[in-house]
Amino acid sequence: MNVRLLTLLSCLWLLVPAMLVAAEAPKLVYTAATYDPKADPDADLAKGKAIAARENRRILIIAGGDWCPWCRAMGKFIESNPTVAAILARSYVVQKVTVSDEVSNTGFLNPLGPIEAYPHLFILDHDGRLLHSQDTGKLERNGSYDEAAFAALLRQWAPRS
């Protein structure tokens, strides 16, 4: 065989798996990727609105905290679920907002509506207008979250192309 052809095939053999892995791991867009008690949710939302308007996305606010087992479970679920991660990567800007004994963020969250339990989801349009408020208890299943229910919620509120 030709040396050039062997070199080309060797390169492809190394590159194709790497490209497939990269294609499988969508990059989520966050304005606040962690529950940071020092974060300014209004400033994070302003960044999210700019990104959402520019890229035709919705804004997903996840209210909760590191103290909350279901909040931590949701973070792990999103990271490990390719279907949900792909929808979020394609259609949403994600903003985590801390709620704790030290930081309530009620001035930011109260206008969005009541929260009965954590985590709680709010879906906003690119202007920051509330489209939907979601009690995540309805998305739970067997100690985690239900992929079909979570994906259906995100698809329902995703922007139309």
C-alpha positions in Angstrom: 0.0 0.0 0.0 1.0 3.6 -0.6 2.7 5.2 2.4 0.5 8.3 2.0 -2.6 6.3 2.0 -1.5 4.4 5.1 -0.7 7.7 6.9 -4.1 9.1 5.9 -5.9 6.0 7.1 -4.0 6.1 10.4 -4.9 9.7 11.0 -8.6 9.0 10.3 -8.5 6.0 12.5 -7.3 8.3 15.4 -9.5 11.3 14.6 -12.9 9.7 13.9 -13.4 8.3 17.4 -12.4 11.7 18.9 -14.9 13.5 16.7 -17.6 11.1 17.7 -16.9 11.7 21.4 -17.0 15.4 20.8 -20.3 15.1 18.9 -21.8 13.1 21.8 -20.9 15.6 24.5 -23.0 18.8 23.8 -21.7 22.0 25.4 -24.3 23.5 27.7 -24.5 27.3 27.9 -24.5 28.6 31.5 -24.6 32.1 32.9 -24.3 30.5 36.4 -23.2 26.8 36.4 -23.1 26.4 40.2 -25.1 27.5 43.1 -22.9 30.4 44.1 -24.2 32.4 47.1 -22.1 35.4 45.9 -23.6 35.4 42.4 -25.7 38.3 41.3 -28.8 36.6 39.7 -29.9 39.9 38.0 -26.5 40.2 36.3 -26.5 36.5 35.3 -30.0 37.0 33.9 -28.9 40.0 31.9 -26.1 37.9 30.3 -28.6 35.1 29.7 -31.0 37.4 28.0 -28.3 38.7 25.6 -27.2 35.1 24.7 -30.8 33.9 24.4 -31.7 36.8 22.1 -28.6 36.4 19.9 -28.9 32.6 19.6 -32.7 32.1 19.7 -32.7 30.3 23.1 -34.9 30.1 26.2 -33.6 30.7 29.7 -33.8 27.9 32.2 -33.5 29.1 35.8 -32.9 26.3 38.3 -33.6 27.6 41.8 -32.0 25.5 44.6 -28.7 24.9 46.4 -25.9 22.5 47.1 -27.6 21.7 50.4 -30.5 20.1 48.4 -30.1 16.4 47.5 -32.6 16.6 44.6 -30.7 19.7 43.3 -27.4 17.7 43.3 -29.3 14.7 41.7 -30.6 17.1 38.9 -27.1 18.3 38.2 -25.8 14.7 37.8 -28.8 13.8 35.8 -28.3 16.6 33.3 -24.6 15.9 33.0 -25.1 12.1 32.4 -28.2 12.2 30.2 -27.3 12.8 26.6 -30.9 13.4 25.5 -31.6 16.1 28.0 -28.1 17.6 27.7 -28.5 17.9 23.9 -31.8 19.7 24.2 -30.4 22.1 26.8 -27.2 22.7 24.7 -29.3 23.4 21.6 -32.1 25.5 23.0 -31.4 26.9 26.5 -29.2 29.2 28.5 -29.0 27.7 32.0 -28.8 29.8 35.2 -28.6 28.3 38.7 -29.9 30.6 41.4 -28.9 29.9 45.0 -31.6 29.6 47.7 -30.2 29.0 51.2 -30.4 30.1 54.8 -27.7 32.7 54.0 -29.0 33.8 50.6 -32.7 33.7 49.8 -32.6 35.7 46.5 -36.3 36.4 47.1 -36.1 39.8 45.3 -35.1 37.9 42.2 -37.3 34.8 42.5 -40.5 36.1 44.0 -41.6 37.9 40.8 -41.3 34.6 39.0 -43.9 32.9 41.2 -44.3 30.6 44.1 -41.8 27.8 44.8 -43.1 24.8 46.9 -39.9 22.7 46.8 -36.4 22.6 45.4 -35.1 22.4 42.8 -37.6 24.5 41.0 -37.5 25.4 37.3 -38.5 28.6 35.6 -38.5 28.9 31.8 -38.2 32.4 30.4 -38.1 33.8 26.9 -35.2 35.8 25.6 -36.7 39.0 27.1 -36.9 37.4 30.6 -40.6 37.0 30.5 -41.9 33.9 32.4 -43.2 31.2 30.1 -43.5 28.3 32.6 -42.9 27.4 36.2 -42.2 23.8 37.0 -42.4 21.8 40.2 -39.6 19.2 39.6 -41.3 16.6 41.8 -43.4 15.8 38.7 -40.2 15.0 36.8 -38.9 12.5 39.4 -38.7 8.8 39.0 -37.0 6.0 41.0 -34.7 8.3 43.0 -33.7 10.4 39.9 -35.4 12.2 37.1 -37.5 10.8 34.3 -35.7 11.3 31.0 -38.9 11.2 28.9 -40.7 13.7 31.2 -37.7 16.0 31.5 -37.1 16.0 27.7 -40.8 16.5 26.9 -40.8 19.6 29.2 -37.8 21.1 27.5 -39.0 20.3 24.0 -42.4 21.8 24.8 -40.9 25.2 25.8 -37.9 25.3 23.4 -38.0 28.1 20.9 -39.3 27.3 17.4 -36.8 27.6 14.6 
